[in-house]
Amino acid sequence: MPDFFSFINSVLWGSVMIYLLFGAGCWFTFRTGFVQFRYIRQFGKSLKNSIHPQPGGLTSFQSLCTSLAARVGSGNLAGVALAITAGGPGAV
């Protein structure tokens, strides 16, 4: 049974996963109509114009940083918890 899981692990985390991720990225790019390239100017303008916020509101840059901090922070917490669970205290 461990040999089976080792084989599945080597197949999934080998070149197959790279092709699947690349294919999914291309599919989403075509499906959304190249949205990441079409709106790059609007993204830059939004960040540039966020210097003068409305009173009592968040700027676009502040909300971007808050969103990124929430995603990265929770990923770090979950990653450390998973490492300790899987490998014990020496994993950290």
C-alpha positions, 0 to 999 in steps of 0.5 A, spaced: 500 500 500 505 505 501 508 503 494 501 505 491 501 512 495 508 513 493 507 512 486 500 516 486 504 522 489 510 522 484 505 522 478 501 527 481 506 532 484 511 531 478 510 533 471 502 532 470 501 537 476 505 542 472 501 541 465 494 541 469 496 548 472 498 551 466 492 548 462 487 551 468 491 557 467 490 558 460 483 555 460 481 561 465 485 566 461 481 564 455 474 563 459 475 570 462 477 574 456 484 575 458 481 580 464 488 580 467 491 584 461 485 588 459 484 591 466 491 592 468 491 600 466 485 600 471 488 597 476 494 602 476 489 608 476 486 605 482 492 604 486 494 611 484 488 615 485 487 611 492 492 617 495 486 621 496 481 617 500 474 620 502 474 621 509 472 615 513 473 610 507 479 606 505 483 607 499 484 601 494 491 600 496 489 599 504 483 594 502 488 590 497 494 590 503 488 588 508 486 582 503 493 580 502 495 580 509 488 576 511 490 571 505 497 570 507 497 570 514 491 565 515 496 561 510 502 561 515 498 559 521 494 553 517 501 551 514 505 551 521 499 547 524 499 542 519 507 541 519 506 540 527 501 535 526 504 531 520 511 532 522 511 533 530 514 539 533 521 538 530 518 540 523 517 547 525 
